[in-house]
Amino acid sequence: MQDFRGATLTSGEIGSLWTTYIGETMFSIVYQHFMQHCDDPEIKQLLDMGSRVTDQLIKQIREIYKDDRMKLPVGFGEQDINLEAPRMFSDKFYMFYLKEAARSAIHNYSACLVGCHREDIREFFSSAIKEYLEVFNKVMDLMLSKGIVIRTPSIPIPKEGTTVHNQSFLGSWIGPKRPISSEEIKAIYVNLDTNMLGKSLMIAFSQSCRNEKIKNYLVKGRKISHKHIEIFINLLTDEDLPAPQLWDPEVTESNIPPFSDKLMMYHTGLAAGAGIENYGMAISKSARKDIAADFVRLAIESAQFAQDGAQLSINLGFLEQIPLAANRDHLASHPQNQY
């Protein structure tokens, strides 16, 4: 490979590496606690696989930062985990968590890849996507073999191509509506998964958190996720379609925090951000106006929740500042003595 140390990293590359490092250090800590309490050897093997992918990405980013003479973000470390804390989730939940983490990584790193120009950085994200694709497929295979994946429901197989001839295809606010489309079903299922994961995390974090302000925020997040889940389930049942099972029973009754308040707040923000991204994708896939309107409304509520969390993290001194563009007004009003 060519020597790229002379090529300055772009803003997109700096931002992508920065957020990836913080996120991967968080997952590394989470997997440590999961693996300590996992009993199923097949699931533990997959957690170890996910942990090794995470640790390798962290190592590669550190090398890039060293070569480009940049200061690493703080991220997360041993100070953010309590290995003496009992398990908070079942082995089944560990699989669900790993599947969703891999799916989110594939989506995020694909977005990072298309915003990068330097060949070594593109290769880094290409490799990360490949690694997480392997994790995702192996976890999905195991979940299917154990019979705990609720797949999107079957619909009639198309016998011929058809063309839309009526504006009613776009739906109406009142009165009869066309049946839900395959893309709209998939969007609902993806967002159900995201919210079910988020709700389970909020249950576990809120019952173990010691800070009352954070606890109240997490309880609010749990209630928002529950409301969103109910809306999606109602959309499916109104169409006589099955809804996936909730993961709430897979959270234990432990109230001893395995993770720091900082990690729990960051993870909550990460989950909220993933939800907002999924809602945006769902809006683009929903031709029926009533379904698209639901996604818009829920995306706004999720964005407000994420904003409230960012403000709380700032007040608590938890939020690391992402690299910023130069403040030209500040530089102009604070000239340096050159002599």
C-alpha positions in Angstrom: 0.0 0.0 0.0 1.2 3.5 -0.7 2.3 5.8 2.1 -0.6 8.1 2.9 0.8 9.9 5.9 1.4 13.0 3.8 -2.3 13.2 2.8 -4.3 15.1 5.3 -7.4 13.4 6.6 -10.6 15.1 5.5 -13.3 16.3 7.9 -15.5 13.3 6.9 -12.7 10.9 7.6 -11.8 12.5 11.0 -15.4 12.5 12.1 -16.0 8.9 11.0 -12.9 7.6 12.8 -13.7 9.6 15.9 -17.3 8.3 16.3 -16.1 4.7 15.4 -13.5 4.7 18.1 -15.8 5.9 20.8 -18.5 3.4 19.7 -16.2 0.5 19.4 -14.6 1.1 22.9 -18.1 1.1 24.3 -19.0 -2.2 22.6 -15.7 -3.7 23.8 -16.7 -3.0 27.4 -20.2 -4.3 27.0 -19.0 -7.6 25.4 -16.6 -8.1 28.4 -19.5 -8.2 30.8 -21.7 -10.3 28.5 -19.1 -12.9 28.0 -18.4 -13.2 31.7 -22.1 -14.2 32.3 -22.9 -16.2 29.1 -23.6 -19.9 29.7 -24.4 -21.1 26.2 -21.1 -22.0 24.5 -22.4 -21.2 21.0 -23.6 -17.8 22.0 -20.4 -17.1 23.9 -18.4 -18.0 20.8 -20.2 -15.4 18.8 -19.8 -12.8 21.6 -16.1 -13.5 21.5 -16.1 -13.1 17.7 -17.8 -9.7 18.1 -15.4 -8.7 20.8 -12.4 -9.6 18.6 -13.8 -7.6 15.7 -14.2 -4.6 18.0 -10.8 -4.9 19.6 -9.1 -5.2 16.1 -10.9 -2.0 14.9 -9.8 -0.1 18.0 -6.2 -1.2 17.4 -6.3 -0.1 13.8 -7.8 3.3 14.6 -5.1 3.9 17.2 -2.5 3.2 14.6 -4.1 5.6 12.2 -4.3 8.3 14.9 -0.6 7.7 15.7 0.5 7.9 12.1 -1.5 11.1 11.6 -0.3 12.6 14.9 -3.8 13.1 16.2 -5.0 12.8 19.8 -7.3 9.9 20.5 -10.8 10.5 22.0 -11.2 9.3 25.6 -13.9 6.8 24.7 -14.5 4.0 27.3 -12.3 1.8 29.3 -12.0 -0.4 32.4 -13.3 2.5 34.6 -16.7 2.0 32.9 -17.3 -1.6 33.8 -18.0 -3.5 37.0 -17.2 -7.1 36.4 -18.5 -8.0 39.8 -22.0 -7.0 38.9 -24.4 -9.9 38.1 -25.8 -10.4 34.7 -28.5 -8.1 33.5 -29.7 -10.0 30.4 -30.3 -13.6 29.3 -28.2 -15.5 26.8 -31.0 -15.1 24.3 -30.8 -11.3 24.6 -27.1 -11.4 24.0 -27.8 -12.9 20.6 -30.4 -10.3 19.8 -28.1 -7.5 21.0 -25.2 -8.8 18.9 -27.4 -9.0 15.8 -28.6 -5.5 16.2 -25.1 -4.1 16.9 -23.8 -5.8 13.8 -26.7 -4.5 11.7 -26.2 -1.0 13.0 -22.4 -1.2 12.3 -23.0 -2.4 8.7 -25.3 0.6 8.1 -23.1 3.1 9.8 -19.8 2.0 8.3 -21.3 1.9 4.8 -22.3 5.6 5.3 -18.7 6.3 6.6 -17.2 4.5 3.6 -18.9 6.6 1.0 -17.8 9.8 2.8 -14.1 8.9 2.8 -11.4 9.5 0.1 -8.1 8.2 1.3 -7.5 4.7 0.2 -6.3 3.3 3.6 -9.4 4.8 5.3 -11.7 3.3 2.7 -10.0 0.0 3.1 -10.5 0.2 6.9 -14.2 0.7 6.6 -14.6 -1.8 3.8 -12.9 -4.4 6.1 -15.1 -3.4 9.1 -18.2 -3.9 7.0 -17.0 -7.3 5.9 -16.2 -8.4 9.5 -19.6 -7.3 10.8 -21.4 -8.9 7.9 -19.8 -12.2 9.0 -20.9 -11.6 12.6 -24.4 -10.7 11.5 -24.8 -13.8 9.3 -23.5 -16.2 12.0 -25.7 -14.7 14.7 -28.7 -14.8 12.4 -28.0 -18.5 11.5 -27.7 -19.4 15.2 -31.0 -17.5 16.1 -32.8 -19.3 13.3 -31.4 -22.7 14.4 -32.7 -22.0 17.9 -36.1 -20.9 16.6 -36.1 -17.4 18.2 -36.2 -15.2 15.1 -39.6 -13.8 14.2 -39.3 -13.3 10.5 -41.3 -10.8 8.5 -44.6 -12.4 7.6 -45.5 -14.1 4.3 -47.6 -12.3 1.8 -49.1 -13.5 -1.5 -46.4 -14.2 -4.1 -46.8 -11.9 -7.2 -47.9 -13.8 -10.3 -47.4 -10.9 -12.7 -46.2 -7.3 -12.9 -48.8 -4.6 -12.2 -48.9 -0.8 -12.5 -50.5 1.7 -10.1 -53.4 3.5 -11.8 -55.1 5.2 -8.9 -54.0 7.9 -6.4 -55.6 5.8 -3.7 -52.3 3.8 -3.7 -50.8 6.6 -1.7 -53.5 6.2 1.0 -55.8 8.6 2.7 -56.3 10.0 6.2 -59.8 8.6 6.6 -61.7 5.7 5.0 -60.4 2.5 3.4 -56.7 2.1 2.6 -54.8 -0.3 0.4 -53.1 -3.3 2.0 -49.7 -2.5 3.5 -46.7 -3.1 1.1 -43.8 -5.5 1.6 -41.4 -2.5 2.0 -43.6 -0.9 4.6 -43.8 -4.3 6.5 -40.1 -4.5 6.5 -39.7 -0.9 7.7 -42.1 -1.6 10.6 -40.2 -4.8 11.6 -36.8 -3.1 11.5 -38.1 -0.3 13.8 -39.8 -2.8 16.1 -36.5 -4.5 16.6 -34.7 -1.2 17.3 -37.4 -0.1 19.8 -37.5 -3.5 21.5 -33.7 -3.4 22.0 -33.9 0.2 23.2 -36.7 -0.6 25.7 -34.9 -3.6 27.1 -31.7 -1.5 27.6 -33.7 1.3 29.2 -35.3 -1.2 31.6 -31.9 -2.6 32.6 -30.1 0.7 32.8 -32.9 2.5 34.7 -33.2 -0.2 37.4 -29.4 -0.1 38.0 -28.6 3.6 37.6 -27.8 5.5 40.8 -28.1 9.1 39.5 -31.8 10.2 39.8 -31.6 12.6 36.8 -30.3 9.8 34.6 -32.7 7.3 36.0 -35.7 9.6 35.2 -34.3 10.2 31.7 -34.0 6.4 31.1 -37.5 5.7 32.4 -38.8 8.3 30.0 -36.9 6.5 27.2 -38.5 3.2 28.2 -41.9 4.7 28.0 -41.3 6.3 24.6 -40.0 3.0 23.2 -43.0 1.2 24.6 -45.4 3.7 23.0 -43.6 3.3 19.6 -43.8 -0.5 19.9 -47.5 -0.4 20.5 -48.0 1.8 17.5 -46.1 -0.6 15.2 -47.9 -3.6 16.6 -51.3 -2.0 16.0 -50.3 -1.2 12.4 -49.5 -4.9 11.9 -52.5 -6.3 13.7 -54.8 -3.9 11.8 -53.5 -5.7 8.7 -53.9 -9.2 10.2 -50.2 -9.6 10.4 -48.2 -11.1 13.3 -46.0 -9.0 15.5 -42.6 -10.2 17.0 -42.2 -11.0 20.7 -40.9 -8.5 23.1 -37.5 -8.9 24.8 -38.5 -7.4 28.1 -38.6 -10.9 29.9 -34.9 -11.3 29.0 -33.9 -8.5 31.4 -33.0 -9.8 34.9 -34.1 -8.2 38.2 -30.5 -7.1 39.1 -30.2 -3.5 40.2 -26.4 -3.5 40.5 -24.9 -1.4 37.7 -22.5 -3.3 35.4 -21.6 -0.1 33.5 -20.8 3.5 34.4 -23.4 6.3 34.1 -21.4 7.7 31.3 -21.5 4.5 29.3 -25.2 4.0 29.9 -26.0 7.6 28.7 -23.8 7.2 25.6 -25.4 3.9 24.8 -28.8 5.4 25.2 -27.9 8.2 22.8 -26.5 5.7 20.3 -29.8 3.7 20.4 -31.8 6.9 19.9 -29.6 7.9 17.0 -30.0 4.5 15.4 -33.8 4.8 15.8 -33.8 8.2 14.1 -31.8 6.9 11.2 -34.2 3.9 10.8 -37.2 6.2 10.9 -35.6 8.3 8.1 -35.1 5.2 6.0 -38.7 4.0 6.8 -40.2 7.3 5.6 -38.5 7.0 2.2 -39.9 3.4 1.9 -43.5 4.2 2.9 -45.8 5.3 0.1 -48.9 5.1 2.2 -49.2 8.6 3.7 -50.6 7.5 7.1 -47.7 5.1 7.7 -45.1 7.7 6.5 -46.8 10.3 8.9 -46.4 7.9 11.8 -42.7 7.5 11.1 -42.2 11.3 10.8 -44.0 11.9 14.1 -42.0 9.2 15.9 -38.7 10.4 14.4 -39.4 13.9 15.8 -40.1 12.5 19.3 -37.0 10.4 19.2 -34.9 13.4 18.1 -36.2 15.4 21.0 -35.4 12.6 23.4 -31.9 12.4 22.0 -31.5 16.2 22.3 -32.6 16.0 26.0 -30.0 13.3 26.5 -27.2 15.4 25.0 -28.1 18.3 27.2 -28.1 16.1 30.3 -24.7 14.5 29.3 -23.2 18.0 28.9 -24.5 19.0 32.3 -22.9 15.9 33.8 -19.6 16.4 32.0 -20.0 13.2 29.9 -20.1 14.5 26.4 -16.8 14.4 24.4 -16.6 17.1 21.8 -16.4 15.9 18.3 -13.7 17.6 16.2 -14.9 21.0 14.9 -14.2 23.3 12.0 -12.0 26.3 12.7 -13.7 29.2 14.4 -12.7 32.0 12.1 -14.4 34.8 14.1 -12.6 33.7 17.2 -9.2 33.5 15.5 -9.8 37.0 14.0 -10.6 38.5 17.3 -7.8 36.8 19.2 -4.6 37.5 17.0 -1.4 35.8 18.2 1.7 37.9 18.7 4.0 36.8 15.9 7.1 38.7 17.1 
